C-alpha cells in the first residue's frame, strides 16, 4: 500500500509539473512570435524608407532583387 501511494503521489506531482512546463513553453513561444512580428514590422518600415530613398536618388533598389531571390 505504501508503494502504491508513493507512485500515485509521484504520478500526480509529475502530471502537474508537465502541465506547468507546457504552460511555460506556450508563454515563451508567444513571446518569440511577438518578437518576430515586431522585427518583421520594423524591417518592412526600413525597406519602405530604403525604397523611397532609392526612388528619390533615381537608383535601383538592390534590396528588391535580394528579396525576390530569397
C-alpha atoms as a printed R data frame, in Angstrom:
   type eleno elety resid chain resno      x      y       z
1  ATOM     1    CA   UNK     A     1  0.000  0.000   0.000
2  ATOM     2    CA   UNK     A     2  2.867  2.388   0.758
3  ATOM     3    CA   UNK     A     3  4.373  1.765  -2.664
4  ATOM     4    CA   UNK     A     4  1.045  2.324  -4.369
5  ATOM     5    CA   UNK     A     5  0.593  5.618  -2.502
6  ATOM     6    CA   UNK     A     6  4.152  6.644  -3.422
7  ATOM     7    CA   UNK     A     7  3.542  6.028  -7.124
8  ATOM     8    CA   UNK     A     8  0.141  7.718  -7.066
9  ATOM     9    CA   UNK     A     9  1.726 10.784  -5.475
10 ATOM    10    CA   UNK     A    10  4.579 10.729  -7.999
11 ATOM    11    CA   UNK     A    11  2.064 10.409 -10.822
12 ATOM    12    CA   UNK     A    12  0.049 13.396  -9.648
13 ATOM    13    CA   UNK     A    13  3.117 15.518  -8.978
14 ATOM    14    CA   UNK     A    14  4.754 14.845 -12.323
15 ATOM    15    CA   UNK     A    15  1.477 15.425 -14.157
16 ATOM    16    CA   UNK     A    16  1.323 18.869 -12.570
17 ATOM    17    CA   UNK     A    17  4.948 19.531 -13.492
18 ATOM    18    CA   UNK     A    18  4.305 18.509 -17.082
19 ATOM    19    CA   UNK     A    19  1.344 20.894 -17.313
20 ATOM    20    CA   UNK     A    20  3.366 23.733 -15.798
21 ATOM    21    CA   UNK     A    21  6.186 23.119 -18.290
22 ATOM    22    CA   UNK     A    22  3.680 23.101 -21.144
23 ATOM    23    CA   UNK     A    23  2.330 26.449 -19.932
24 ATOM    24    CA   UNK     A    24  5.855 27.876 -19.827
25 ATOM    25    CA   UNK     A    25  6.564 26.571 -23.327
26 ATOM    26    CA   UNK     A    26  3.416 28.235 -24.658
27 ATOM    27    CA   UNK     A    27  4.289 31.543 -22.959
28 ATOM    28    CA   UNK     A    28  7.811 31.511 -24.388
29 ATOM    29    CA   UNK     A    29  6.503 30.608 -27.826
30 ATOM    30    CA   UNK     A    30  4.037 33.500 -27.739
31 ATOM    31    CA   UNK     A    31  6.835 35.893 -26.712
32 ATOM    32    CA   UNK     A    32  9.070 34.690 -29.551
33 ATOM    33    CA   UNK     A    33  6.252 35.020 -32.093
34 ATOM    34    CA   UNK     A    34  5.584 38.582 -30.906
35 ATOM    35    CA   UNK     A    35  9.290 39.477 -31.124
36 ATOM    36    CA   UNK     A    36  9.454 38.109 -34.682
37 ATOM    37    CA   UNK     A    37  6.350 40.081 -35.664
38 ATOM    38    CA   UNK     A    38  7.881 43.264 -34.217
39 ATOM    39    CA   UNK     A    39 11.146 42.691 -36.078
40 ATOM    40    CA   UNK     A    40  9.316 41.998 -39.338
41 ATOM    41    CA   UNK     A    41  7.311 45.212 -38.963
42 ATOM    42    CA   UNK     A    42 10.500 47.187 -38.330
43 ATOM    43    CA   UNK     A    43 12.152 45.549 -41.326
44 ATOM    44    CA   UNK     A    44  9.170 46.379 -43.543
45 ATOM    45    CA   UNK     A    45  9.272 50.018 -42.452
46 ATOM    46    CA   UNK     A    46 13.029 50.215 -43.084
47 ATOM    47    CA   UNK     A    47 12.612 48.667 -46.537
48 ATOM    48    CA   UNK     A    48  9.926 51.224 -47.399
49 ATOM    49    CA   UNK     A    49 12.254 54.046 -46.383
50 ATOM    50    CA   UNK     A    50 15.101 52.479 -48.362
51 ATOM    51    CA   UNK     A    51 12.869 52.107 -51.402
52 ATOM    52    CA   UNK     A    52 11.777 55.741 -51.155
53 ATOM    53    CA   UNK     A    53 15.394 56.893 -50.881
54 ATOM    54    CA   UNK     A    54 16.337 54.834 -53.940
55 ATOM    55    CA   UNK     A    55 13.465 56.338 -55.919
56 ATOM    56    CA   UNK     A    56 14.448 59.896 -54.880
57 ATOM    57    CA   UNK     A    57 18.053 59.237 -55.896
58 ATOM    58    CA   UNK     A    58 16.994 57.564 -59.135
59 ATOM    59    CA   UNK     A    59 18.912 54.388 -58.413
60 ATOM    60    CA   UNK     A    60 17.703 50.796 -58.487
61 ATOM    61    CA   UNK     A    61 16.652 49.215 -55.223
62 ATOM    62    CA   UNK     A    62 19.156 46.395 -54.777
63 ATOM    63    CA   UNK     A    63 17.126 45.002 -51.853
64 ATOM    64    CA   UNK     A    64 14.195 44.193 -54.150
65 ATOM    65    CA   UNK     A    65 16.460 41.783 -56.038
66 ATOM    66    CA   UNK     A    66 17.573 40.130 -52.798
67 ATOM    67    CA   UNK     A    67 14.034 39.637 -51.523
68 ATOM    68    CA   UNK     A    68 12.844 38.155 -54.823
69 ATOM    69    CA   UNK     A    69 15.751 35.669 -54.835
70 ATOM    70    CA   UNK     A    70 15.267 34.546 -51.204
